[in-house]
Amino acid sequence: MTENGTTANRMNDNTQVTTDNLSESCYLYMLTHADGSVFKIGVANDIFARAAVFPQAVDYAKSCAARGTRAACYRAEGVLHRLLHRFRRRLDGDGGTEWFSIDGYDRARVLFDALRDDIGIGSLEAIPAPNAMVVQSDYFLLSREERACRRKERRRERNEAQYLENVRGVAMLEGAVATILERAQIRRYRATLFDGSLHVRGTKETLDAMNTLIKHGGFIHEYGGLNIFGRLHTRKQRSEHVPGFASLNVMWHHIDMQDAIFTADIRDRIVGVLEALFLEPIGHLLPVVTT
């Protein structure tokens, strides 16, 4: 069998996935619309069966996919959706919120290449064109109720992966804040309804902790993503032991009350991180849990 044939068979694997098996292999895909105006970023175990339910036609010659664990694919999908939000285009049909202007395609490839090693996902590869048997997926033989159950299960899988990623992210924030509070000199500016800022003086370990706040300050939810920490400016050190400076601006005024969907435990831990940094009540400035 040719290499492309092997790849096609792998991409058409119909193995059932449960929410408890996030280590199972699947694909992060970037599918280009046949008219070339938009592309879609999503996750699927069977790319062709997934694409077969879209109202939109796909140009496979201009599409690509990367193989990884289900958890890694959902993590990469969430990060890319957040970072490419300004290119987002809403189309009709299942998965209609996952489309982006083709103007952001090259940017998506660059971002993916930059983050894939950290996330633990393979490189993007061309998707071989499906044959007629692949396009006519068994999905069409299902009843409307069975299709709805499939979609519900997929949302549940994605939300489970996103929750685990949020737990990991908030744990990184808590560790970084502990380092900053222990080792840094901090000048705080009173938190307002819109934002708050800090000026920190410390050694490399402290500045690395500040960078961790930015790196892990993004949280994923069902309808997109949220960045808690806005901007970080760091002044480079002249040596390992000479203190450097960093200023951090934390913005919460841009949080959409309807979109910021956290579980109560994640929200409480985020509030704890912010209140530890600013030494004043912050919880009333953040959205409440709506689910």
C-alpha positions in Angstrom: 0.0 0.0 0.0 1.3 3.5 -0.8 2.2 6.0 1.9 -0.8 8.1 0.9 -3.1 5.1 1.1 -1.9 4.3 4.5 -2.5 7.9 5.6 -5.9 7.8 4.1 -6.9 4.7 6.0 -5.6 6.2 9.3 -7.6 9.4 8.7 -10.7 7.3 8.1 -10.4 5.3 11.3 -13.9 5.1 12.8 -12.8 4.0 16.3 -15.2 5.2 19.0 -13.8 7.6 21.5 -15.0 8.1 25.1 -14.4 11.0 27.4 -12.2 8.8 29.5 -9.7 8.1 26.7 -8.1 11.5 25.9 -4.8 9.7 25.2 -6.3 8.1 22.0 -4.8 9.3 18.7 -6.8 11.6 16.5 -6.3 14.7 14.3 -6.2 18.4 14.4 -7.2 19.6 10.9 -7.1 22.8 8.9 -9.7 22.4 6.1 -9.9 25.0 3.4 -13.3 25.9 1.9 -13.7 25.0 -1.8 -14.1 28.7 -2.6 -10.8 29.5 -0.9 -12.2 32.3 1.3 -12.1 30.6 4.7 -10.6 27.6 6.5 -11.7 25.5 9.4 -9.7 24.4 12.5 -11.1 21.5 14.3 -10.5 18.0 15.8 -11.7 14.7 14.5 -11.0 11.0 14.7 -12.2 10.6 11.1 -11.5 13.8 9.1 -13.5 12.7 6.0 -16.6 11.6 8.0 -16.5 14.9 9.9 -16.2 17.0 6.8 -19.0 15.1 5.1 -21.5 16.6 7.5 -20.6 20.2 6.8 -22.8 22.2 4.3 -19.6 23.6 2.9 -17.4 21.8 0.4 -13.7 21.2 1.2 -10.6 21.6 -1.0 -8.5 18.8 0.3 -5.5 19.8 -1.9 -5.2 23.0 0.2 -5.9 21.3 3.5 -3.7 19.7 6.1 -3.8 17.8 9.4 -1.6 16.9 12.4 -1.8 13.7 14.4 -1.7 13.7 18.2 -3.5 12.5 21.3 -7.1 13.7 21.6 -6.1 15.9 24.6 -3.2 17.5 22.7 -5.4 18.1 19.6 -8.1 19.8 21.7 -5.4 21.9 23.5 -3.9 23.0 20.1 -7.4 23.8 18.8 -8.3 25.9 21.8 -5.0 27.9 21.6 -5.4 28.5 17.8 -9.0 29.6 18.2 -8.0 32.1 20.8 -5.0 33.5 19.0 -6.9 33.8 15.7 -10.1 35.3 17.0 -9.8 38.4 14.8 -10.0 36.2 11.7 -13.1 34.3 12.9 -16.0 33.9 10.4 -19.3 32.3 11.4 -20.8 30.0 8.8 -24.0 28.0 8.8 -24.2 24.4 9.9 -22.4 22.1 12.4 -19.1 23.5 13.5 -20.0 26.9 12.0 -18.0 28.8 14.7 -14.7 27.1 13.7 -14.2 28.9 10.4 -11.6 31.7 9.9 -10.7 34.1 7.1 -8.1 32.6 4.7 -6.1 35.8 5.5 -5.2 34.1 8.8 -4.1 30.8 7.3 -0.4 31.5 7.1 -0.6 32.9 10.6 -2.3 29.7 11.8 0.6 27.6 10.3 3.2 29.7 12.0 1.5 29.6 15.4 1.0 25.9 15.1 4.7 25.3 14.3 5.6 27.5 17.3 3.5 25.7 19.8 3.3 22.1 18.6 6.4 20.8 20.5 5.1 22.2 23.8 1.7 20.8 23.3 3.0 17.4 22.0 1.5 17.1 18.6 2.8 16.0 15.2 3.6 18.2 12.2 1.0 19.3 9.7 0.8 17.1 6.7 -1.2 17.1 3.5 -4.5 15.3 3.5 -4.9 12.8 0.6 -8.1 13.3 -1.3 -10.9 11.0 -0.2 -12.5 8.5 -2.6 -16.2 8.3 -3.1 -16.6 5.5 -0.5 -15.0 7.7 2.2 -17.1 10.7 1.4 -20.3 8.7 1.7 -19.8 8.3 5.4 -22.0 6.0 7.5 -22.9 9.2 9.4 -25.6 9.8 6.9 -27.2 6.4 7.7 -27.9 7.6 11.3 -31.2 9.0 12.5 -31.5 12.6 13.4 -31.5 11.6 17.1 -28.3 9.5 16.7 -26.6 12.4 15.0 -27.6 14.7 17.8 -26.1 12.2 20.3 -22.9 12.1 18.3 -22.6 15.9 18.4 -23.4 16.0 22.1 -20.8 13.4 22.8 -18.2 15.3 20.9 -18.9 18.5 22.8 -18.6 16.6 26.0 -15.2 15.2 25.0 -14.0 18.6 24.0 -15.2 20.2 27.2 -13.5 17.5 29.3 -10.2 18.1 27.6 -10.6 21.9 28.0 -11.4 21.5 31.7 -8.2 19.4 32.2 -6.2 22.0 30.4 -7.7 24.8 32.6 -6.8 22.8 35.7 -3.2 22.5 34.5 -3.1 26.2 33.6 -4.4 27.5 36.9 -1.9 25.2 38.8 0.9 26.9 36.8 -0.4 30.3 37.8 -0.5 29.4 41.4 3.1 28.2 41.4 4.3 31.3 39.6 2.5 33.6 42.0 4.0 31.8 45.0 7.5 32.4 43.6 6.8 36.1 42.9 5.3 36.8 46.4 8.3 35.0 48.0 11.2 36.5 46.0 10.1 39.8 44.4 9.7 43.4 45.4 6.2 44.4 44.2 4.7 47.8 43.7 0.9 47.5 43.2 -1.5 49.9 41.6 -5.0 49.8 42.9 -7.3 47.5 40.9 -10.1 49.3 39.1 -13.3 48.1 37.5 -11.3 47.6 34.3 -7.8 46.4 35.1 -4.9 46.4 37.5 -1.1 46.6 37.2 2.0 45.5 39.0 5.7 46.5 38.9 8.0 43.7 40.0 11.7 43.8 40.7 13.5 40.5 41.0 16.1 38.0 39.7 15.7 35.7 36.7 13.6 33.2 38.7 11.1 35.9 39.4 11.0 37.2 35.9 10.5 33.7 34.6 7.5 33.4 36.9 6.1 36.6 35.5 6.4 35.1 32.0 4.6 32.0 33.2 1.6 34.2 34.2 1.4 35.3 30.5 2.0 31.9 29.0 -0.6 30.1 31.2 -3.1 32.9 31.6 -5.4 31.7 28.9 -8.4 29.7 29.8 -10.6 27.7 27.4 -14.4 27.3 27.5 -17.0 25.9 25.2 -17.4 29.0 23.0 -13.8 30.1 22.7 -11.1 31.3 25.0 -10.2 33.9 27.6 -6.9 35.5 28.5 -6.8 36.7 32.1 -3.4 38.4 31.9 -3.1 41.1 29.3 0.4 42.5 28.8 3.8 41.9 30.2 6.9 44.2 29.8 10.2 42.8 31.0 13.5 44.7 31.2 16.4 42.3 30.5 19.0 41.6 33.2 22.6 42.3 32.7 23.6 39.1 34.5 22.0 36.1 36.3 22.1 37.7 39.7 21.4 41.4 39.0 17.7 42.1 39.5 15.5 42.9 36.5 12.2 44.6 36.2 8.8 43.6 34.9 5.5 45.4 34.7 2.3 43.4 34.3 -1.1 44.8 33.2 -4.0 42.5 34.0 -7.2 43.3 32.1 -10.6 41.9 33.0 -12.9 44.5 31.5 -13.0 42.7 28.1 -14.4 39.5 29.6 -17.8 38.8 28.1 -20.2 37.8 30.9 -22.0 35.4 28.7 -18.9 33.8 27.2 -16.8 33.5 30.3 -18.0 30.0 31.2 -15.9 28.5 34.0 -16.6 25.8 36.5 -16.9 27.2 40.0 -13.6 25.6 41.2 -11.6 27.1 38.3 -13.1 30.5 38.8 -12.4 30.5 42.5 -8.8 29.5 41.9 -8.3 32.3 39.4 -9.8 34.8 41.9 -7.3 33.5 44.4 -4.4 34.1 42.1 -5.5 37.7 41.4 -6.2 38.5 45.0 -2.8 37.2 46.1 -1.1 39.4 43.5 -3.1 42.6 44.3 -3.8 42.1 48.0 -7.4 43.2 47.7 -10.8 41.7 46.8 -11.0 41.0 43.0 -13.8 38.4 42.8 -16.6 40.9 42.3 -14.8 42.2 39.2 -14.9 38.8 37.4 -17.8 37.1 35.8 -19.8 34.7 37.8 -20.2 31.0 36.8 -23.2 30.7 34.4 -23.3 27.0 34.0 
